[in-house]
Amino acid sequence: MNHTEKTLEFDKIKELWLNYAMTDAAKHQITEMTPCLKESQLKLWLKETTEAKQMIEKAGNPPLVSFLDIPQIIEIAEKEGCLTAEQLEKVGDALVAVKRLQDYLNQCKAYDFALAYYEENLTACNDLRETIRMQIRNGVVDDYATKLLQSIRSKLATEESKVREKAEQVMRTHKSYMSDNFATTRNGHMCVPVKKEYRHQIPGILIDKSSTGNTLFIEPTAVGKHYETIQNLKLDEENEEIRIRYELTGMFLSELPSFLQNVRTIEKLDFAFSKGKLSLAYDGIEPTINTDRKIRLTDARHPLMDKSISVPLQFQIGNGIRGVIITGPNTGGKTVSIKTVALNSLMAQCGLHVACKEADICMNSNYLCDIGDGQNLSENLSTFSSHLKNILGILDELTSESLVIMDELGSGTDPTEGMGIAIAVLERLKSSNALFLVTTHYPEVKHYAQKETAIINARMDFDKENLKPLYQLIIGEAGESCAFSIAKKLGMPDDMLHTAELAAYGNEFATQTQHQMSNKTIPKIQKQKTTSTEKQQALTHKFHIGDSVMIYPDKKIGIVCEPINEKGILRVQMPNEKIWINHKRVKLHVAATELYPEDYDFSILFDSVETRKMHHQMERKYVKDAVNVIDE
C-alpha cells in the first residue's frame, strides 16, 4: 500500500490530515489507515465525517486536548506510585477539557447529530477536578491546600524573615569587615561575606569561601539559632505535601475507569473531527457509495491543488464501460486526471470526503498504479524495464474489483513493440473485468479502444492556436499528440517540419504538407473552406483494395483490404494479421491496377480457405450457422 499511497499522493493527504489530529491514538489511526472493504462500515465512517464537519461549521472547533503524558501518569498511579504536583495538574487540565467537551457536545445535540451523543460516554469527575483545582496550582501544592500546610508555610516564612533580618543586622554592625553589601544563602545557610583577615571578628560557623579564598561565607551565631527551626518546618511542609499528593493520587485511582473511558471517547472524537477539519480544508463533500462497479465524478479536483486555479474534471466509468483510454498532448493534464479519479476514490474508501461537487464511487478491492518515470537505479532497470516489472506485478494482483491506473502504457521502447505490449496489457485488463484508466500516445491503442465495447476513448482538450492545455477531459473522443502543431507554433522552420512529417508519414503526406506551407502567405479570405464531405471523398479515393502500401515508420509492406473510413482509418493485411491504421502513416507502394487483373477476386488474398468454401456453398444453398465461420 505504501507504493500506491506515494504514487497517488495519498501520503501527502495523510500528512495534511495528521495536522488536524490532537491525540497520539488518532494520529496512529491516520498513519495506518487503509481502504475499508465493508460497505456498512464505510458508510458509517462517511456519515461520521459529515457530522463532524457540520458540527464545526455550526459550533466551532471542539475543545479537544492531546492528553500528552497521560499514559505515563496512569502507569505510575496503577503501580501505587505518588503523582507529582505537576502530573496531578495535567490530570486536572484533562478533566477541565472533558467538562468543556461535554458542554460543546450538549450544545450540538440541538442539531440532532449522532456524534454529539458521545457526551454520554464522558464523565467530568467533578470532585477530583475541583479538589485538584483547589490544591494544585502552577505545578506545585498550593499554600491553601490544607490549614496545616498553610500554618507550616506561614511559620516558615516568619522564621526565614527573622534569619535575613539577623544577617543584615550583623552586616550593618560590622560593615568594614564585609567584602560585599548583601547576605547570601550557601548550602541552605544564610551567610554574610567576610573579608579573610577579619575571620575571627565575626562569631559564627564557616560555611563556604570564594574561589580566591579572600572572602569567607560565615553563618553568624545569631542566625544559626533559627536554622534548626527552619529545617524542622521544611520537613513538616514536605510531609504534608506528600500526604496531599498521595490523597489526590488515590482519588485519581478511584476514578480511573471513568478517566480511561474519557480518554477512549476523546480519541474517537479526535479522529472523527480530524476528518471534518480536513474536509473543510479542501471543501470536500460526502460521496455516495455503490457496489455496481461504477464511478461518477462531477467537478472533481485534485484535493492538493488550489481550487481557484484547478479545472474541474467530469468523469464517468461503469454501466458496461470498464476502461478509459486517455490521449492528448504532453502537459495536457492526462496524469493529473487519472490521479484525481484514483485519489478521490481511495479517499472516499478511507471514510474521507472527496474534492468534488458530486460523487458516486464504487468500492475497490485494491488500487494498482503505474505512474511516473519508474527508472530503478538500485536494480539497474531502465524506465521501460521498471514500468514493465511494475505492470506484471499489477497483473498478478488484478481482480474483477480492482481499480487500475497506468500512465503512458507501453512507452520507453520501440514504438511498434511498445504498442503491441500496450494492447496485450489492455486485453488482460479487459478480460479481468477490473476498472482501468490508461494514458497513451499510440494511435493503434485509440483504434483498439474504438473497436472494443467495454473500452472508451477520452482526450484532454488542447488550444492549438495558443498552445495552451485546457485540462478538460472529453470522454468519447480520441486525442492527438499535436506535436507538429506545437513545433510550428514555437517556430520550427518549414523545411524541418517537412523532414519530420516525411519521416513520420511518408513522402505523399509530406509533399502535401510542403505544398500547403508554400502557400502559407495566401490570405485566409482567399482560401476556400473544405467541407467534411469533400474531405471524406478525397480520402476515400486515396487508397483502393489491393493497393500495396508501406507502413511508417517501420516501412513494412502490406495490402489494403478495407478502404479509408470516415475517421481516416483503413485496414491493411500484414503477413500474419490485419491491422487498422491511420491513413497518415500509410504510403502507396504499388497500385492494385498494376498488380492484379481488373476482375481479380481479392477474397483469395484476404479470406481463409474455409471462408471462401463456405461462400461458394452459400451461393448454391442455405448453410446453417454460416455466419460463425466468416473471417474477421
C-alpha positions, 0 to 999 in steps of 0.5 A: 500500500505504501507504493500506491499511497506515494504514487497517488499522493495519498501520503501527502493527504495523510500528512495534511490530515495528521495536522488536524489530529490532537491525540497520539491514538488518532494520529496512529489511526491516520498513519495506518489507515487503509481502504475499508472493504465493508460497505456498512462500515464505510458508510458509517465512517462517511456519515461520521465525517459529515457530522463532524464537519457540520458540527464545526461549521455550526459550533466551532472547533471542539475543545479537544486536548492531546492528553500528552503524558497521560499514559505515563501518569496512569502507569505510575498511579496503577503501580501505587506510585505518588503523582507529582504536583505537576502530573496531578495538574495535567490530570486536572487540565484533562478533566477541565477539557472533558467538562468543556467537551461535554458542554460543546457536545450538549450544545450540538445535540440541538442539531440532532447529530449522532456524534454529539451523543458521545457526551454520554460516554464522558464523565467530568469527575467533578470532585477530583477536578475541583479538589485538584483545582483547589490544591494544585496550582502552577505545578506545585501544592498550593499554600491553601491546600490544607490549614496545616500546610498553610500554618507550616508555610506561614511559620516558615516564612516568619522564621526565614524573615527573622534569619535575613533580618539577623544577617543584615543586622550583623552586616550593618554592625560590622560593615568594614569587615564585609567584602560585599553589601548583601547576605547570601544563602550557601548550602541552605545557610544564610551567610554574610561575606567576610573579608579573610583577615577579619575571620575571627571578628565575626562569631559564627560557623564557616560555611563556604569561601570564594574561589580566591579564598579572600572572602569567607561565607560565615553563618553568624551565631545569631542566625544559626539559632533559627536554622534548626527551626527552619529545617524542622518546618521544611520537613513538616511542609514536605510531609504534608505535601506528600500526604496531599499528593498521595490523597489526590493520587488515590482519588485519581485511582478511584476514578480511573475507569471513568478517566480511561473511558474519557480518554477512549471517547476523546480519541474517537472524537479526535479522529472523527473531527480530524476528518471534518477539519480536513474536509473543510480544508479542501471543501470536500463533500460526502460521496455516495457509495455503490457496489455496481462497479461504477464511478461518477465524478462531477467537478472533481479536483485534485484535493492538493491543488488550489481550487481557484486555479484547478479545472474541474474534471467530469468523469464517468466509468461503469454501466458496461464501460470498464476502461478509459483510454486517455490521449492528448498532448504532453502537459495536457493534464492526462496524469493529473486526471487519472490521479484525481479519479484514483485519489478521490476514490481511495479517499472516499474508501478511507471514510474521507470526503472527496474534492468534488461537487458530486460523487458516486464511487464504487468500492475497490478491492485494491488500487494498482498504479503505474505512474511516473518515470519508474527508472530503478537505479538500485536494480539497474532497470531502465524506465521501460524495464521498471514500468514493465516489472511494475505492470506484471506485478499489477497483473498478478494482483488484478481482480474483477474489483480492482481499480487500475491506473497506468500512465503512458502504457507501453512507452520507453521502447520501440514504438511498434513493440511498445504498442503491441505490449500496450494492447496485450496489457489492455486485453488482460485488463479487459478480460479481468473485468477490473476498472482501468484508466490508461494514458497513451500516445499510440494511435493503434491503442485509440483504434483498439479502444474504438473497436472494443465495447467495454473500452472508451476513448477520452482526450484532454482538450488542447488550444492549438492556436495558443498552445495552451492545455485546457485540462478538460477531459472529453470522454468519447473522443480520441486525442492527438499528440499535436506535436507538429502543431506545437513545433510550428507554433514555437517556430520550427522552420518549414523545411524541418517540419517537412523532414519530420512529417516525411519521416513520420508519414511518408513522402505523399503526406509530406509533399502535401504538407510542403505544398500547403506551407508554400502557400502559407502567405495566401490570405485566409479570405482567399482560401476556400473552406473544405467541407467534411464531405469533400474531405471524406471523398478525397480520402476515400479515393486515396487508397483502393483494395489491393493497393500495396502500401508501406507502413511508417515508420517501420516501412513494412509492406502490406495490402489494403483490404478495407478502404479509408473510413470516415475517421481516416482509418483503413485496414491493411493485411500484414503477413500474419494479421490485419491491422487498422491504421491511420491513413497518415502513416500509410504510403502507396507502394504499388497500385492494385491496377498494376498488380492484379487483373481488373476482375481479380477476386481479392477474397483469395488474398484476404479470406481463409480457405474455409471462408471462401468454401463456405461462400461458394456453398452459400451461393448454391444453398442455405448453410446453417450457422454460416455466419460463425465461420466468416473471417474477421 
